[in-house]
Amino acid sequence: MSTSTSASPAPAASGPGSPAPVIFDLDGTLVDSEPNYFEATRSALARYGVTGFTWEDHIRFIGIGTRETLEALQREYAVDAPLDDLLAEKNRAYLERARAHTEVFPEMRKLVELLHAAGHPLAVASGSSRHAIEAVLGSTGLDAQLTVLVSAEEVGQGKPAPDVFLEAARRQGAAPRECVVLEDAPPGAEAARRADIRCIAIPYVPETATDPAFSGAGLLFPGGQREFTAEAAYRWITAGKS
């Protein structure tokens, strides 16, 4: 583990010897889909006359659900179109890109394989639509290991509300405190805290590593994916397990 990695002891989940259920955020955590989302958002806004949407504009919304992001952008740019039309256009553009190319972070793929081989229940809980989640997992081959999927569309509120993580724990038949969440964005880390779920934080934007939302993470990789290792995360998740 990198010496810059910040960690606190991971309390053992209930049920000695039971592999801890692990819940992955999707975008920016498992896969580097943010460039696809940026291009899809830029394309959707341009269709309605908004130009000049930049990467810096996009990163303000990393970790926020698609609908909530578009609601904010609709207000900010005074887009004169129904939200559902804007959402449909962005989803169309995103799915086209996602099916063509989505990169899995190599150490994340390795972690999924380690956890799956050890019998850990695995889930994805994301602010993306279910269609987008399924498209990404299918195109990357991760759908073979990650079969429990929760979209923010299926719950009351998206992150930073805890709903998606609580629903993922419920579908895995586990109490929240038995689970571990992996997250890349402050709203997701805050959602894990509110759900009372242990969190591994891998900031997609390294400059956000000092965000107060990450202070409650049990294991923090301040350098993000360039610092993250599957072995370090796996050891922390399995600490105290027989």
Secondary structure, 3 states (H helix, E strand, C coil): CCCCCEECCCCCCCCCCCCCCEEECCECCCECCHHHHHHHHHHHHHHCCCCCCCHHHHHCCCCCCHHHHHHHHHHHCCCCCCHHHHHHHHHHHHHHHHHHCCCECHHHHHHHHHHHHCCCCEEEEECCCHHHHHHHHHHHCHHHCCCEEEEHHHCCCCCCCCHHHHHHHHHCCCCHHHCEEEECCHHHHHHHHHHCCEEEECCCCHHHHHCHHHHHCCEECCCHHHCCCHHHHHHHHHCCCC
